Amino acid sequence: MARLVFLICLFFFLPTVMSCDFLVLALQWPITYCRPPSNCRTGLPQSLTIRGLWPSTKFPPYPAHCVGKDLSLNMVTSIEDRLHNEWPSLNSGQSDFSFWEMEWNKHGKCSTDVFPDPLTYFSFALTKSRAADIMRVLDLNAIKPSQREIFSAVRIVSAIVNAGFGVPQLECNYLAYPSELREIRLCLHTNGTFMQRCPYNNLKIGCGLTLSWPLQ
Ligand SMILES: *[C@@H]1O[C@H](CO)[C@@H](O)[C@H](O)[C@H]1NC(C)=O
């Protein structure tokens, strides 16, 4: 009897593969990512670039560093040019491939219930980043990088919401005053549609009510 109970328990509590509730597409602004002490390359892109695509859960533990297939360049050759342009490493001394590999090892390997292989994972990020085209969304709302202008966080969020990409999570360099926009994170259902709101308690990390989006 005890053995039967044990077997039934084992059946119901067998650890399943790491699953995720939603996906976070993190976009970074190279200029502010590269503030000291970051050590960046020269000739940074003047556009939001992809930082990562993170499978996430509503509650901790957040998936990271799962066991899975290693990335090799030949798995993504068909999209390599786009990855170099849209998902570049900004760090001096780190190749683009090392950056992709780091992101794959930390996050991508935890998303195998959504993406069967690295090509699908990386392609998804490129497709969704282009579909949202946040630089354009903000530009259409007269929000663009500038040395002088200060934007209210609400205005930035509203522009993104009204374009149909949901309430994002913003991250800023808080040591600057006003805080400097560094990252915009969009949240997606695992079926690829944008969520109405990123399901985080804290939607503004380090950002004040106003922020700058500096050009240099
Ligand atoms: C995607 O999933 C969400 C949440 O389950 C659902 O509300 C939405 O209708 C789905 N969209 C599509 C296109 O399947």
The ligand as an SDF file (V2000), in Angstrom:
LIG
                    3D

 14 14  0  0  0  0  0  0  0  0999 V2000
   -2.6490   33.7170  -27.1550 C   0  0  0  0  0  0  0  0  0  0  0  0
   -2.7620   33.3540  -25.8020 O   0  0  0  0  0  0  0  0  0  0  0  0
   -3.5130   34.2530  -24.9890 C   0  0  0  0  0  0  0  0  0  0  0  0
   -3.4180   33.7890  -23.5370 C   0  0  0  0  0  0  0  0  0  0  0  0
   -3.6820   32.4470  -23.4060 O   0  0  0  0  0  0  0  0  0  0  0  0
   -4.9230   34.3470  -25.4990 C   0  0  0  0  0  0  0  0  0  0  0  0
   -5.6660   35.2730  -24.7330 O   0  0  0  0  0  0  0  0  0  0  0  0
   -4.8920   34.8000  -26.9610 C   0  0  0  0  0  0  0  0  0  0  0  0
   -6.2080   34.8210  -27.4880 O   0  0  0  0  0  0  0  0  0  0  0  0
   -4.0270   33.8800  -27.7950 C   0  0  0  0  0  0  0  0  0  0  0  0
   -3.9020   34.4160  -29.1280 N   0  0  0  0  0  0  0  0  0  0  0  0
   -3.9090   33.6390  -30.2110 C   0  0  0  0  0  0  0  0  0  0  0  0
   -3.7850   34.3420  -31.5240 C   0  0  0  0  0  0  0  0  0  0  0  0
   -3.9740   32.4240  -30.1530 O   0  0  0  0  0  0  0  0  0  0  0  0
  1  2  1  0
  1 10  1  0
  2  3  1  0
  3  4  1  0
  3  6  1  0
  4  5  1  0
  6  7  1  0
  6  8  1  0
  8  9  1  0
  8 10  1  0
 10 11  1  0
 11 12  1  0
 12 13  1  0
 12 14  2  0
M  END
$$$$
